[in-house]
Amino acid sequence: MEYTKLPHTEIEVSKICLGTMTWGKQNTESDGHGQMDYAVDQGVNFFDTAELYPVPPHPDRYADTEKIIGTWFKKKGNRDKIVLATKIAGRAEFSKFIRTTGFTRASIIEAVEGSLARLQTDYIDLYQLHWPDRHTNFFGQRGYQYDITDHWEDNIHQVLETLRDLIREGKIRQVGISNETPWGVMRYLEESKVHASLPRMITIQNPYSLLNRLFEVGNSEVSHREKIGLLAYSPLGFGVLSGKYLGDRKPDNARITLFPNYSRYSSETAVKATQKYYELARANNLSLAQMALSFVNSRPFITSNIIGATSLKQLKENIGSIDIALSDEVLQGIEAIHNELPNPSP
């Protein structure tokens, strides 16, 4: 395993992060425990979860993923060996069963206390805002369009004050953002620069894969110059970049088979690009999943690559990508396809 440090800290994390959003829906508690056991045996020490998980979100399954991690910590007694990240759900129609008030002080405190209880721990290493409080382009929206009905008032100072107080209480150690735009990243960083007592966002968890490299458009420069690390999610595009859906196949129990409305990575252009990436991988004796994950692992702005799996076989292949280095020929081939079919899955 390779390791990096969370930016601006001495916290060492594995370059592969174990994603958990299927546990409690597609995976049982036993499955989740087995995945954590295997991942730790392979040197993974970084887990990412959220109060929203499992996905698709549903009131009857609220935060079941955190509960599964909590029972594993209780059984293993190894909380100090794991760097644990979780997130507060933002305001949205699909999360209103959790709360509807956005990132108010009361909401953030309620969310942190709930996560601590479910995770059976007294601290969270990295606490993240799952998506912005304001209306902007995320979750598959390519460009920003001003929404005249968005009456969001800038509350970033107040959010950081609340997070600062939770850090002082020892309940969280570091903070990060997710599904953010360059404006949002810089706004948070600006506030903590001007007010030295406020915590600094150290990571951004955004989508990044062969089918979605939009992070490179603006956020990658921010990441480089401000030293804020990317935690890449959906590096296989809901499993599309395993190649298992090519040829109109619908594998049993696969994510898009079960939830066909999750079509972010399944447009006609995305399928065309996936086919080309598949052929490139095959011509170089790689699996498409190995090539796709190795590409993400190699990017200079990556702090950790969040992989997820519904089976141990998938998990083994995904974690094993850390040992694969892509040749210049493969990297040139990837760029050629990207230039022909750029970012089909925003």
N, C-alpha and C positions, 0 to 999 in steps of 0.2 A: 504494500500500500504506500502511496505517496501522501505527504502531509503538507498543509499550509498553515498559516496563522490567520485568525480573524483580524482584519486590518485594525491597526492602532492598538492591538492587544498582544498579550503573550499566550492567548488561548490557541492551542494547536488542534487542528481539525483534519480529518481525512479528506482527501481530494474527492472521494466518493462519499456522498451523504445518503443515508437511507431515508427515502420518502415513504410515507405511511398512509396515504389518503384512501387506500382500498380496504384497510382493516376495519371490520365492523359491518361491511356490506359485501364486497366480493371475497373477502378473506375473514376467517374466523379468528377468535382470540388465539387459538392454538397455532394457526398459520402465522399470525403476527409474532408470537413468541419464537417460533421456529426461524422466521426470517431474521429477527434480532440476534438470536443465537449464532446463526451462520455468519451474519455480517460482522459481528464482533470477532469471531474466529478468523475472519479475513482481514482484520485490522481496521475495520470501520468503527469510528468512535463518535460519529456525528449523526444525530437523528433529527428529522424535521417533521413537525406535525402542526395541527391547528384545531381550534375549538370547532371549526366548521366541519371537520372530517368525521365520518367518511363522506365521500362525494359519490353520487349526488346527495346533497344535504336533505335531511328530513327530520322533523321534530322527534320522531320515534327513535332516531339513531343519533341524536345530538351528542357530540363529543365522545362517542364510543371509542374512537381511535385513541384519544388521550387516556381513556380508562384502561385500554389494553396495554398501553405502555406502562401505566401505573402498576398494574398487576405483575408485569414482568420485573419492574424495579423491585417490588416487594419480594418477589420470589428469588431474584438474583442477589439483591443487596449490593448492587454495583453502581449506584447512581453517580458516584464520584468518578467513574471511568468514562462516562458518556457526556458529550457536549450536546445539550438539549435545546432545540429551538421550537417555539410554537408561535401562534398568531392570534390576534383579536380579529373577529369578523367585522367588516365594515357595514355600512348601511346599504341595503339592497333589498329588492323584492324577495329574492330567494333566501335571505337570511333574517327576515323580519320576525321569524319565530324565536330567534335568539334575543334580539333587542332591536329597537328602531331609532335609538337616540344618537347614533354615530359615536365619534370619539370624544365624548364628554369625560370629565374627570370621573364621574360616578361609573360610567360604562367601562372605562379602562380598569379601574380598581375591581369592579365586579368580575370582569373577564379574567384578570390575573389571579384573583382568589379562587375562581372556579377551576382554572387550569391547574393551579398548585394542588388543589384537593384531588382532582381526578388523576393527575400524574403521580400522586403520592410522593411529592418532593416539597422542599421548602424554598427552592430557588429555581429560576429558569435562566439558562445561560444566555440565550438570545431571544428577545421578545420583539415580534414584528407586527406591523400594521398590515393586515392582509391585502387591502386595496384602499385607494384614496377615499376620503370622506366626500370629496367634491366630484362633480361630473367631469370625466375626462376620458381619454381613449385607453381602454384596457379590456382584457377578456375578449380578444378577437376584433376589436374595432381598430381599423388601420390608421385613420387620421383623426386629429382633434377637430371637433365641431362645437362651436360655442352654443350652449343651451341657455336660452333666455329664462327658462324656468328654474335654473340652478341658483338658489339663493344662499349658497355656501358663503359663510363669512370666515375669513382666515383665522383659524384657531390653532395654528401650528405652535405658537409660543406656549399656549395652555397645555397642548398635548405633551410637549417636551417637559414642561414643569411637572406634570403628573408622573411621567416616566422617571424623571429625576428623583422624585420623592420615593418611588418604588425601588429605585436603585439604592437610595440611602437606607431604606428599610431592609435591604438584602434580599428582596424577593425576585429581582431580576438583576443580571450582571451587565448586559449590553443590549442595544436596541438596533432595529433595522426596519426597512420598509419593503414593500412588495407591490408588484404591478404598478410601478411608478414611472412617470415621465421625467425627462431631463429637468423641466421646470420644477416639478415636485421635489426631486432630489436636491437641487440647488437651493430651493426655499428652505428645506429642513437644515441643510448645512449652513446656510447664511445665518439662520437664527441662532444656531449653537456657536458660530464664530463671534457674533455680536455680543451674545450673552454667555460668558465663559462658564457660568454655573450649570448651563443646560447640557444634557448628554448629546453626543454626536452620533448620528446614524452611521454605522460601520459597514452594513451590507444592504444589498438590494436583491430581492428574489423576484426575478422576471422570467418569462419564457425565453428559451434560447435553444435552437436546434437547426439542423440543415434546412428545415422548412420555415423557420422564423428566426432571421438574424437581424431583426429590427433594433435590437439592443445596440448594434454597431453604428446606427445612424446618428445618435446623439449621446446615448448613455455611456457608450464605451469611452469616449473622451472624458466625460465626467468621472467615470470609474478610474481612469488612468491618472488624471490630474488631481483628483480629490482623494484618491486612495480609498474608494468605497468598493468592496468586492461583490461580484455577481455570484449569487447562488442560483444556478440555472435550473429551472423546473421544466417539465415536459421535454426532456432532451430526445425522447423517442416519439414525441407527438402523439400521445395516447396509444402508443404501440404501433402506430402507422409505420414508423421507421424501423420496424422489425421485418417489414415486408409481408406480414402474415395476411394482410387484407388485399394484396395485389390479385388481379384476376377476378375481382368481385367476390372474393372468398369472405365468408362470415364464420370464423372459427367459434366453436361452442365456448360460452362463458367469457369470450373476449370482450373488452370494454365497449367498443363501438357496436358490437353485436348486441350487447345487453342494453346499451344506451345510445341508440342511433341518432338522437338529437345532439350528441356531442360530436359535431361535424367540423370542428375548427380546422382539423388537419386532413379533411377528406374531400376538398373541392376537386373539380376536374383538373385544375392546374397542379394542385398538390399531388394528386395521383400520378400525373405525368412526370413530375419532378422525382417522386419516390421511385418510379420505375427506372429512371435514369441513374439515380443513386444506387439502386439495387444492382444494376448491370455493372457499374463501376466497381462496386465492392466485390462482386463475383469474379470480375476479370482480374482482381488482385488477391484472390484467395482469402477474402474476408467475408464475414457475415455482414449484412447491412447494419444490424444493431451494433456490432463491434465498431464498424467504421463511423457510424453516427455518434456514438458515445466518445470514441477516441478523439474525434474532431472537437467536441465540446471540451473535453479534458485539456486539450492543448492550447486553448485560447488564453492569452496573457491576462485577461481581466477576470478569469474564473477563480473564485476562492474555493467553491465546491460544486460538484455536479450532483443534483438530486435525482437519484434513480429510484424507480418503483417497480414492483413486480407482483404478480398474483401467484407465481409458483416458484419453488426453489430453483428449478431449472433455469427460468428466466433470470432470477437473482444472481445465480452463479455466472452466467454470461455477462450480465450487466456490470457486476463488480470486477470481473476479469478484464474489462476494457481498459483498466488502469495500466495493464501490462503491454498494451499495444501502442506502438508508435507508427504513425502514418508516414509513408514515403513522400518525397517531393512530388512524385508522379501522381499519387492519389490526391494530394492536396491541390495540385494544379487541376486535376479532373473535377474536384469538388467546386473550385472557383469557376470553371467553365460552365458547369450546370447552373450554378448560382447566378451567373451573369445572364444566362439564357432565361431562367425562370426564377427571378428573385422573390424571396419572401412570399410564397403563395398562401401562407397560413399566419396572418397577423394575430 
